[in-house]
């Protein structure tokens, strides 16, 4: 768990990931959270089914890097967003982060807070020196989140810009 001024970022267990993709309010009920506006849409749904769940079933993996992290606004007692690392640090000590705010909670600064906290956590780990992320070239909201958290672009193609933040 990672705490920020407004949020608790909770890494989900295998069973919680299954509840998350089941839809409805099963996850909220299981975690004692007020139902709200949580959404699971593509491509996240496919990622959870085809990668996250199999990785969480593998005892040789570090689940903290494979699972979905869900953001709980502690005042509202509602889930507002989710994020995940896209696997364990690689041989270059790099992890990739992906994220999304539920539409009802966009433009409130949640993602800047989440990406900042998760990036700081990752860079504090002994096996991580770099965090990367990708954005569509026209996704200015996501690019602003990354810029506000000290990320800098390092590569792009006709559709995607890649960003990085280095540790100390």
For each residue, the residues with C-beta under 8 A, 3 or more apart:
1: 8 9 10 11
2: 8 9 69 117 118 121
3: 7 8 9 117
4: 7 8 9 113 114 116 117
5: 113
6: 73 74 75 110 113
7: 3 4 71 72 73 74 80 110 113 114 117
8: 1 2 3 4 71 72 74
9: 1 2 3 4 69 70 71 72 83 114 117 118
10: 1 31 69 70 71 72
11: 1 63 64 67 68 69
12: 16 17 20 67 68 69 70
13: 16 17 56 67
14: 17 18 53 56 57 63 67
15: 18 19
16: 12 13 19 20 27 30 31
17: 12 13 14 20 21 48 52 53 56 67 68
18: 14 15 21 22 53
19: 15 16 22 26 27 30
20: 12 16 17 27 38 40 48 68 70
21: 17 18 40 45 48 49
22: 18 19 26 27
23: 26 40
24:
25: 28 29 35
26: 19 22 23 29 30
27: 16 19 20 22 30 31 33 38 70 79
28: 25 31 32 33 34 35 36 38 79
29: 25 26 32 35
30: 16 19 26 27
31: 10 16 27 28
32: 28 29
33: 27 28 72 77 78 79
34: 28 76 77 78
35: 25 28 29 38 78
36: 28 76 78 79 80 102 104
37: 78 80 102 103 104 105
38: 20 27 28 35 79 102
39: 102 103
40: 20 21 23 44 45 48
41: 44 45
42: 45 46
43: 46 47
44: 40 41 47 48 82 100
45: 21 40 41 42 48 49
46: 42 43 49 50
47: 43 44 50 51 52 84
48: 17 20 21 40 44 45 51 52 53 68
49: 21 45 46 52 53
50: 46 47 53 54
51: 47 48 54 55 66
52: 17 47 48 49 55 56 66 67 68 84
53: 14 17 18 48 49 50 56 57
54: 50 51 57 58
55: 51 52 58 61 63 66 87
56: 13 14 17 52 53 61 63 66 67
57: 14 53 54
58: 54 55 61
59:
60:
61: 55 56 58 65 66 88
62: 65 66 88
63: 11 14 55 56 66 67
64: 11 67 85
65: 61 62 85 87 88 89 95
66: 51 52 55 56 61 62 63 84 85 87 88
67: 11 12 13 14 17 52 56 63 64 84
68: 11 12 17 20 48 52 82 83 84
69: 2 9 10 11 12 82 83 84 118
70: 9 10 12 20 27 79 81 82
71: 7 8 9 10 79 80 81 82 83 110 114
72: 7 8 9 10 33 77 78 79 80
73: 6 7 76 77 78 79 80 105 110
74: 6 7 8 77
75: 6
76: 34 36 73 80
77: 33 34 72 73 74
78: 33 34 35 36 37 72 73
79: 27 28 33 36 38 70 71 72 73 82 102
80: 7 36 37 71 72 73 76 101 102 105 108 110
81: 70 71 99 100 101 102 105 110 111 114
82: 44 68 69 70 71 79 99 100
83: 9 68 69 71 97 98 99 100 114 115 118
84: 47 52 66 67 68 69 97 98 99
85: 64 65 66 88 95 96 97 118 122
86: 95 96 97 98
87: 55 65 66 90 95 96
88: 61 62 65 66 85 95
89: 65 93 94 95 125 127 128
90: 87 93 94 95
91:
92: 129 130
93: 89 90 127 128 129 130
94: 89 90 128 129 130 131 132
95: 65 85 86 87 88 89 90 122 128 130 131 132
96: 85 86 87 131 132 133 134
97: 83 84 85 86 115 118 119 122 131 132 133
98: 83 84 86 133
99: 81 82 83 84 111 114 115 118 133 142 145
100: 44 81 82 83 111
101: 80 81 105 106 108 110 111
102: 36 37 38 39 79 80 81 105 106
103: 37 39 106
104: 36 37
105: 37 73 80 81 101 102 108 110
106: 101 102 103 141
107: 141
108: 80 101 105
109: 112 113
110: 6 7 71 73 80 81 101 105 113 114
111: 81 99 100 101 114 115 141 142 145
112: 109 115 116 144 145 148 149
113: 4 5 6 7 109 110 116 117
114: 4 7 9 71 81 83 99 110 111 117 118
115: 83 97 99 111 112 118 119 133 145 146 149
116: 4 112 113 119 120 148 149
117: 2 3 4 7 9 113 114 120 121
118: 2 9 69 83 85 97 99 114 115 121 122
119: 97 115 116 122 123 131 149 150 151 165
120: 116 117 123 124
121: 2 117 118 124 125
122: 85 95 97 118 119 125 128 131
123: 119 120 128 129 131 165 167 168
124: 120 121
125: 89 121 122 128
126:
127: 89 93
128: 89 93 94 95 122 123 125 131 167
129: 92 93 94 123 166 167
130: 92 93 94 95 164 165 166 167
131: 94 95 96 97 119 122 123 128 151 164 165 167
132: 94 95 96 97 162 163 164 165
133: 96 97 98 99 115 142 146 151 162 163 164
134: 96 160 161 162 163
135: 139 142 143 146 160 161 163
136: 139 142 159 160 161
137: 156 158 159 160 161
138:
139: 135 136 142 143
140: 143 144
141: 106 107 111 144 145
142: 99 111 133 135 136 139 145 146
143: 135 139 140 146 147 161 163
144: 112 140 141 147 148
145: 99 111 112 115 141 142 148 149
146: 115 133 135 142 143 149 151 163 165
147: 143 144 151
148: 112 116 144 145
149: 112 115 116 119 145 146 165
150: 119 165
151: 119 131 133 146 147 163 164 165
152: 163 164 165
153: 156 161 162 163
154: 162 163 164
155: 161 162
156: 137 153 160 161 162
157: 160
158: 137
159: 136 137
160: 134 135 136 137 156 157
161: 134 135 136 137 143 153 155 156
162: 132 133 134 153 154 155 156
163: 132 133 134 135 143 146 151 152 153 154
164: 130 131 132 133 151 152 154
165: 119 123 130 131 132 146 149 150 151 152
166: 129 130
167: 123 128 129 130 131
168: 123
